Amino acid sequence: MDQQGVGRQESGEGSEHRSQTPGAGPYVNPGPTWGSGNPPQTWGAPPPASPQDRKKQRLAIAGIAGALGLALVAAIAVVALGVGQGRSDEEKAADLAAPFLDAANSLKSAPGLTYEDDNFSVRLTRFGDFTGTLHALSQDYPVLRADGVTYGELDGLMVGSLTSNWRMPSSDKAWVELKPAALEDTLYIDTQVPDSPADVAQRLVDELNKPGTDFQPSVYDSASTYGTPDGSAEWTEVTLDGTAAYKAQTDAGPVFVSRSSPHTVLQIPVALLNGDTSATGSSSSPGSTSSPGSAQDNVSFTRPKASAGPEVYTYDGVALTEMTADQVSEAYDDLLDESEKLKEVLDVDVTLSTSDSTVKCKLNSCKYSIEVTVSPVSTGDNEITDSTTRVGLTASFEVDHKDDVASCTSAATFKMRQTKTLSCSTTKTASTMKKAYAAAKSLAQSQAGAGEYYRWEVPYNGYGEVKGIAQLDLKKMGSTLEDRRSQIGR
């Protein structure tokens, strides 16, 4: 349908012309002024846009939309920056602590971990059992803990330093119970393997939550450096034993966790486990604030770089690595094998005294006897007086100047301060004794004159040692270890 324009025109330059189209609202276009010599302005409904004009309009609209989009992004960025810059000290501190607390909580639920300090290198399960080595007096010794009791296979010199109930050549070895007091006082071991990974985790969480913990410490030394990050949480990055790590400084010493997520604990200070958590790394002075992020120094922080931080070396640290369920199951396999060696563990809670021994041999057997008195180890008010112990006897025999022809063993249960005679015998000396007896008789006959009286003898001797033996239920121990292995998942 054709458009019809109805209007009124007044003469004169710059006059206004209004045109209405039926069915549409008024179209207003003041337009430029014009006079003689200029082309007249066309009034009424706008003419259809050309394809070029429509393209220009689309480009103009797109440009406006893009500008609005950029403005919106900029506004969001400004808002985001405003939120980061306006965060409270508590929120910043929580961000800084997050990787360390995440690592500690991961450790709490771990099936096991490898634990290594200056004295122990063991695989510790979540039940507290472990197997590994003990480093003492420049030597390494097998060590294990089963159901809360620690045992080590030591040489004669070490055994002699731990207990007075057995003397043996230094080249010989024996399993003994390793109690904390004996380790510290006699073997100079000042660390103890913790009860479990959960025990380590709880100690670490408690230490991290102390007000003196600094999650932005100096990289190179133990002195804490406090400062406020530039609107976001930043960590002290280092490289520990080839692993990119974050470092925190606690009252007990430096703590390192992996930089990669999920975060895991890499190393903790020894003082965290032995209870000595006196301030070793805090730079706080009386009256100063030691909370994370306190502005004692004006420190500038930047975002973590892709590469690891500077290499650091620590002393008095405990290296930790979480173990998988399969690795813990393998540790239990080794524990079960090693527990079979605990058939004779020395009891370090008793002292044995002996009287003169006697040895009697006949053609068919030899017997060794010795009187033994059992006394408790005196530990002040904690002296053990109401317990019992097993005392074992091992005797060996010499026949006709031949050593170790045969041996015998026996054992008996003693109460504290009780005296008994222990003895054992063997018939394994008979063959050697009879041969020596016949040879001695023949020699004596050949040396005697006709009708002369002659006699002969076979020299023999015996040597015995007694030892207090810890009474262990190895069958129950094995069953417990197998049950715990199955709970791990194998």
Number of C-alpha atoms within 10 A of each C-alpha: 3 4 9 11 14 10 9 10 9 9 8 8 10 13 11 17 17 17 19 18 14 11 6 8 9 13 14 15 15 13 12 8 12 13 10 7 6 8 8 11 12 11 18 20 18 10 8 8 10 9 9 8 11 12 12 12 13 11 12 12 12 12 12 12 12 12 12 12 12 12 12 12 12 12 12 12 12 12 12 12 13 12 12 15 13 10 12 12 14 12 12 20 19 15 16 23 21 15 23 26 22 18 22 25 19 18 28 20 13 20 24 29 23 21 21 20 22 17 19 22 22 23 26 28 29 21 19 20 24 31 25 22 20 23 17 17 11 6 10 16 15 17 25 25 21 19 12 11 12 18 20 23 23 24 18 18 15 18 25 16 13 23 22 17 23 19 15 14 11 13 9 11 17 17 21 24 22 20 15 14 12 16 16 13 11 13 15 13 19 14 18 16 20 14 16 21 26 23 15 19 21 15 14 26 17 11 20 23 13 13 13 22 26 31 33 27 26 17 20 12 14 18 18 25 26 25 20 22 21 14 16 18 22 19 22 20 26 25 20 22 12 10 16 21 28 28 27 27 28 30 23 26 26 28 25 27 28 23 23 12 10 10 21 24 27 22 23 24 25 23 18 23 19 14 10 13 16 13 14 17 21 22 17 17 8 6 6 10 15 22 19 24 23 17 15 15 11 12 14 9 17 11 11 13 8 7 10 17 18 14 16 13 11 15 11 13 21 23 19 22 17 23 18 14 18 14 18 25 23 15 21 25 14 15 22 19 10 14 18 13 13 19 14 17 20 27 22 23 23 26 20 20 13 16 11 8 16 15 18 13 22 14 16 14 16 27 20 26 21 19 16 23 18 23 21 20 18 13 9 7 6 8 11 16 14 9 11 19 20 17 25 19 21 18 23 22 26 20 21 17 12 12 13 15 17 20 22 19 18 14 17 15 15 19 16 19 16 12 16 14 13 20 23 19 22 19 17 16 22 19 14 17 25 15 14 18 18 14 14 16 16 12 13 15 15 10 10 12 9 8 6 8 9 12 10 14 13 19 14 18 19 22 16 20 16 23 25 28 24 21 16 12 10 14 10 10 16 16 12 15 20 17 13 17 22 12 12 19 11 13
